[in-house]
Amino acid sequence: MNIQKLMKEAKLAQKKMAEAQERLASISVEGSAGGGLVTVTATGDGNITKIKLDPSAVDPDDIDLLEDLITAAVNEAQRKSKEVQEAEMGSAMGGLGGMGGLGGLF
């Protein structure tokens, strides 16, 4: 493979990755726990943007339960965010397999 073709493919890969990252920032996923008592919203790139608590989840005598629900909802939102990331990045890198084994670098 000649170097000019390789450089062209590398630039294309970088462009596709940048586009995928922009899409991820605009995608929203939710994780919830306790049957919806706690809902966490995150972007496709993993940033937590909102935490919503049902008032019935707030029991001053059982803060441990609320902490567990928040943790579970955050973990679910992050798991969903990672799934979206993998799908977007896989899609962005699709068709770039001819980069002489260098496709994994971008």
C-alpha positions in Angstrom: 0.0 0.0 0.0 1.4 3.4 -0.9 1.9 6.0 1.8 -0.4 8.6 0.1 -3.3 6.2 0.0 -2.6 5.3 3.7 -2.6 9.0 4.7 -5.8 9.6 2.8 -7.5 6.7 4.6 -6.1 7.9 7.9 -7.6 11.3 7.4 -10.9 9.8 6.4 -10.9 7.7 9.6 -10.2 10.7 11.7 -13.1 12.6 10.1 -15.4 9.7 10.7 -14.3 9.4 14.3 -14.9 13.1 14.8 -18.4 12.8 13.3 -19.2 9.8 15.5 -18.0 11.7 18.6 -20.3 14.6 17.7 -23.2 12.2 17.3 -22.5 10.6 20.6 -22.6 14.0 22.4 -26.1 14.5 21.1 -27.5 11.1 22.0 -29.3 10.6 25.3 -29.6 7.4 27.2 -31.3 6.7 30.6 -30.6 4.3 33.4 -33.1 3.7 36.2 -33.3 1.8 39.4 -36.0 0.9 42.0 -38.7 0.7 39.4 -38.0 4.3 38.2 -37.5 5.8 41.7 -34.1 7.1 40.4 -33.5 7.9 36.8 -30.1 9.0 35.4 -29.7 10.6 32.0 -26.4 10.5 30.2 -25.1 11.5 26.8 -23.8 8.8 24.4 -20.3 9.9 25.3 -20.9 9.1 29.0 -21.5 12.5 30.6 -24.2 12.4 33.2 -26.6 15.3 32.4 -29.5 14.7 34.9 -30.5 12.7 37.9 -34.2 12.6 38.8 -35.4 11.3 42.2 -38.9 10.3 42.9 -39.8 12.0 46.2 -40.8 8.6 47.7 -37.2 7.5 47.2 -36.0 10.0 49.7 -36.2 8.5 53.2 -34.0 10.3 55.7 -33.9 7.1 57.8 -32.6 5.0 54.8 -30.0 7.0 53.0 -28.1 3.8 52.2 -31.0 2.6 50.0 -31.0 6.0 48.1 -27.3 5.8 47.5 -27.6 2.3 46.2 -30.4 3.3 43.8 -28.4 6.2 42.5 -25.3 4.0 42.0 -27.4 1.4 40.2 -29.0 4.0 37.9 -25.7 5.6 37.1 -24.1 2.3 36.3 -27.0 1.4 34.0 -26.8 4.8 32.2 -23.1 4.3 31.7 -23.5 0.8 30.5 -26.0 2.0 27.9 -23.8 4.9 27.0 -20.9 2.4 26.4 -23.1 0.3 24.1 -24.0 3.4 22.1 -20.3 4.3 21.9 -19.3 0.9 20.6 -22.1 0.9 18.0 -21.2 4.4 16.8 -17.5 3.8 16.7 -18.0 0.5 15.0 -20.1 2.1 12.4 -17.7 5.0 12.0 -14.8 2.5 11.4 -16.8 0.2 9.1 -15.3 0.0 5.7 -11.8 1.1 6.8 -10.4 -2.4 7.1 -8.1 -1.8 4.2 -5.7 0.3 6.2 -3.0 -2.3 6.4 -3.8 -3.3 10.0 -3.6 0.3 11.1 -7.4 0.8 11.5 -7.2 0.1 15.2 -5.0 3.1 15.7 -7.7 5.6 14.9 
